[in-house]
Amino acid sequence: MVADNDQLLFQQMKNNQEAGFRLLFQKYSMPLRTEAYFRLKDLQLAEDVVQEFFLALWEKRHRINIDRSVKYFFYQSVRNRCNDALDKQEVYSRKTREYAASGEEYIHPPLPEYLQGTVCKNVSYYMSALPPQASRVFHMIVIENKKKSEVAAQMAVSVNTVKSQLTRAISILRKRFGGDGIQ
């Protein structure tokens, strides 16, 4: 009987009736989050996986045909999404380990052109409050996208001096910006 009710709600959803979708969401969102958390061991990621599942369900409702029970379909879909999320985490972890083992220095990609003017004006304003050497180091690394070793060679100082001046600049800018978005 419950499966019949789920099928009816699913058909309502397919017919653009939000009430059917809403009732399925209310019935299954918490159990699916629990299932996802059990698999992922990360509450935020579990909530994201379930949210994305329901979003995709609504967007693709006209193309989905369920040959088993709605409950089975929902749980299997969330399990598959959990497996995908775990695979992505594994790939990210592996690439991070490989990158760390390579010893390469991370270089921030340049800002898109449409942001450069606005961001540069704001950063330039706050950079004027920095000590000259910290400002120069920050500009060369962040704005010009140079490596610390390049900056050190160009300024005829050690890489450690560059690192400490960059840390100093970021610390001052954090205070000026209130810490928002500066890492």
VOKEBA-915499 format. One record per residue (C-alpha): y, x, z. Coordinates in steps of 0.25 Angstrom, whole numbers, plus 5000, padded with zeros to 4 digits. Example, Ala and Ser with C-alpha at 12.3 -4.5 7.8 and 13.67 -1.06 7.14 Angstrom:
2
((4982; 5049; 5031)),
((4996; 5055; 5029)),
END
This chain:
183
((5000; 5000; 5000)),
((5010; 5011; 5004)),
((5007; 5018; 4990)),
((5010; 5005; 4983)),
((5023; 5004; 4990)),
((5026; 5019; 4987)),
((5023; 5016; 4972)),
((5032; 5004; 4972)),
((5043; 5012; 4978)),
((5041; 5023; 4968)),
((5041; 5013; 4957)),
((5054; 5007; 4962)),
((5060; 5021; 4962)),
((5056; 5023; 4948)),
((5063; 5010; 4945)),
((5076; 5017; 4950)),
((5075; 5009; 4963)),
((5081; 5019; 4974)),
((5075; 5010; 4985)),
((5061; 5014; 4981)),
((5065; 5029; 4981)),
((5072; 5028; 4994)),
((5060; 5022; 5001)),
((5051; 5033; 4995)),
((5060; 5043; 5000)),
((5061; 5037; 5014)),
((5046; 5036; 5015)),
((5042; 5050; 5009)),
((5054; 5059; 5011)),
((5050; 5063; 5026)),
((5035; 5065; 5023)),
((5038; 5073; 5011)),
((5048; 5082; 5018)),
((5037; 5084; 5029)),
((5027; 5088; 5018)),
((5037; 5097; 5011)),
((5040; 5104; 5025)),
((5026; 5106; 5028)),
((5024; 5113; 5015)),
((5037; 5121; 5015)),
((5040; 5123; 5029)),
((5055; 5122; 5026)),
((5062; 5109; 5030)),
((5074; 5110; 5021)),
((5065; 5114; 5009)),
((5056; 5102; 5012)),
((5067; 5092; 5012)),
((5073; 5098; 4999)),
((5059; 5097; 4992)),
((5058; 5082; 4996)),
((5072; 5079; 4993)),
((5070; 5086; 4979)),
((5057; 5078; 4977)),
((5064; 5064; 4980)),
((5075; 5068; 4971)),
((5066; 5072; 4959)),
((5058; 5059; 4962)),
((5070; 5051; 4960)),
((5075; 5058; 4948)),
((5061; 5058; 4941)),
((5057; 5044; 4946)),
((5055; 5038; 4932)),
((5046; 5049; 4927)),
((5037; 5050; 4940)),
((5024; 5043; 4939)),
((5015; 5043; 4951)),
((5000; 5042; 4949)),
((4996; 5043; 4964)),
((5003; 5039; 4976)),
((5018; 5040; 4978)),
((5016; 5048; 4991)),
((5006; 5058; 4984)),
((5016; 5060; 4973)),
((5028; 5062; 4983)),
((5019; 5072; 4992)),
((5014; 5080; 4980)),
((5028; 5081; 4974)),
((5033; 5087; 4987)),
((5022; 5096; 4988)),
((5024; 5101; 4974)),
((5039; 5103; 4977)),
((5035; 5111; 4990)),
((5026; 5120; 4982)),
((5037; 5122; 4972)),
((5047; 5125; 4984)),
((5037; 5135; 4990)),
((5035; 5142; 4976)),
((5050; 5144; 4975)),
((5051; 5149; 4989)),
((5040; 5159; 4986)),
((5046; 5164; 4973)),
((5060; 5165; 4980)),
((5053; 5173; 4991)),
((5046; 5182; 4982)),
((5058; 5185; 4973)),
((5066; 5187; 4986)),
((5056; 5197; 4991)),
((5056; 5204; 4977)),
((5071; 5205; 4976)),
((5071; 5211; 4990)),
((5061; 5221; 4987)),
((5068; 5225; 4974)),
((5080; 5230; 4983)),
((5090; 5224; 4973)),
((5103; 5219; 4978)),
((5107; 5204; 4976)),
((5119; 5202; 4968)),
((5125; 5188; 4969)),
((5127; 5182; 4955)),
((5141; 5180; 4950)),
((5148; 5167; 4952)),
((5148; 5157; 4941)),
((5161; 5158; 4933)),
((5166; 5144; 4937)),
((5166; 5148; 4952)),
((5171; 5162; 4951)),
((5186; 5159; 4951)),
((5186; 5150; 4963)),
((5176; 5158; 4971)),
((5183; 5171; 4968)),
((5196; 5165; 4972)),
((5191; 5161; 4985)),
((5183; 5174; 4987)),
((5195; 5182; 4983)),
((5204; 5175; 4993)),
((5195; 5178; 5004)),
((5192; 5192; 4999)),
((5206; 5195; 5001)),
((5204; 5195; 5016)),
((5193; 5205; 5015)),
((5195; 5220; 5018)),
((5197; 5227; 5004)),
((5183; 5234; 5004)),
((5175; 5222; 5008)),
((5183; 5214; 4998)),
((5180; 5224; 4987)),
((5165; 5224; 4990)),
((5164; 5209; 4991)),
((5171; 5207; 4978)),
((5162; 5218; 4971)),
((5149; 5212; 4976)),
((5152; 5197; 4976)),
((5162; 5195; 4965)),
((5158; 5207; 4956)),
((5144; 5205; 4959)),
((5141; 5220; 4961)),
((5130; 5226; 4969)),
((5133; 5233; 4982)),
((5129; 5246; 4977)),
((5139; 5245; 4965)),
((5150; 5241; 4975)),
((5147; 5253; 4984)),
((5147; 5263; 4972)),
((5160; 5257; 4966)),
((5167; 5257; 4980)),
((5161; 5271; 4984)),
((5155; 5266; 4997)),
((5141; 5264; 5002)),
((5133; 5251; 4999)),
((5133; 5249; 5015)),
((5148; 5249; 5014)),
((5148; 5238; 5003)),
((5138; 5230; 5011)),
((5146; 5230; 5024)),
((5159; 5227; 5016)),
((5152; 5215; 5009)),
((5147; 5210; 5023)),
((5161; 5212; 5028)),
((5167; 5204; 5017)),
((5157; 5193; 5018)),
((5159; 5192; 5033)),
((5174; 5190; 5031)),
((5172; 5180; 5019)),
((5162; 5172; 5028)),
((5173; 5171; 5038)),
((5183; 5167; 5028)),
((5174; 5157; 5021)),
((5168; 5152; 5034)),
((5154; 5157; 5030)),
((5152; 5147; 5019)),
((5143; 5152; 5008)),
((5145; 5167; 5010)),
((5133; 5175; 5013)),
END
